[in-house]
Amino acid sequence: MKKPNKLKLANLPTPIEYLSRLSSELDGPVIYIKRDDQTGTELSGNKIRKLEYAIQEAIEQGCDTLITCGGIQTNHGRSTAAAAAKLGLRCELVLGADPLPVPQGNYLLNTLFGAKIHAMTPEAFAVDRMTKMEEIQKDLVLEGRKGYMIPLGASNGIGTFGYYDCMLEIAAQEEKLGFEFDHIVMAVGSGATYAGLFYCNKVLNRKTQITGIPISSDGATFKKTVDAILQECFTYTESPIDYSEEDIKMIDGYVGLGYALSQPEELQFISKLAAQEGVVLDPVYTGKAMAGLVNEIKTGRYKKGERILFIHTGGLYGAFSKYLEFAELK
Ligand SMILES: *Cc1c(COP(=O)(O)O)cnc(C)c1O
């Protein structure tokens, strides 16, 4: 299969750990966690796997500036800004927050990495972020620079290879563990993490079920998103796979109040798991998804003894921006 080149930026392979106390408390399936929050410190989280491919393509095209976008606490924007600084590239970030708050969490880090911030109101961001990024790209040309545009979450064809490779990494780790996971579960925000794992799982002809838990929209919408991302990915590999919409598994019901909005019970869950296992989830993605997984286990979706691998996709810095909400928990 044809695959594009990639940079080496992430600390790989990331460990797989057994959550013994959570598993015995639930007394159902056994739960493991893949620590993709440990892909780096500045580069922490799932986005760097996708960026290894995207930024390589940017460099091959002779670009000197990375342009991307996200919410005010975007992990993806922070990983892009950090990688740009590491590689001596420049970074322009379009953020859906106007006015901009006091720098904190990922947003603080973005200022430290020297990214140029462009603020838009969340309403304008929702409809016009691509237009804004295109404008920035045109302005750069006037300065004699060349910008490379990365869409929301690096969830496009090229970004998908990051999690295609992660599935290969998991398969190699399973050989040492001596078993194959029955389920791989992760949060879904823009779709390429799911798409990459799903693609490789099919190519390897595995029986593992790949399940996404959407945290910003509904499963039906994300099935279409994943499909579109895969179609774009096939233009690189020229090796499409056969699949139907039913093969793409999404569990609805865990968006809560909406993207990046927290409810006390979600933060309570993060706090409980941190004390129980020493693992800190984030409020926007992994906290909601893992709370969802635990709820699904409690309501009997999984059989006793089945092996589940949850991907910890990162996001720790976002937790710090919710310090007041954590303080209010009883
Ligand atoms: C972006 C992100 C996700 C979602 O991954 P997608 O590939 O965008 O679906 C999950 N967890 C964290 C911490 C993220 O930053």
The ligand as an ORCA input file, in Angstrom:
! r2SCAN-3c Opt
* xyz 0 1
  C      -8.838     16.142     19.019
  C      -8.967     15.283     20.206
  C      -9.745     14.110     20.176
  C     -10.576     13.699     18.991
  O      -9.820     13.161     17.948
  P     -10.386     13.332     16.468
  O      -9.393     12.671     15.601
  O     -10.452     14.824     16.244
  O     -11.729     12.734     16.401
  C      -9.790     13.325     21.311
  N      -9.121     13.679     22.424
  C      -8.382     14.803     22.496
  C      -7.711     15.119     23.769
  C      -8.263     15.641     21.386
  O      -7.530     16.749     21.468
*
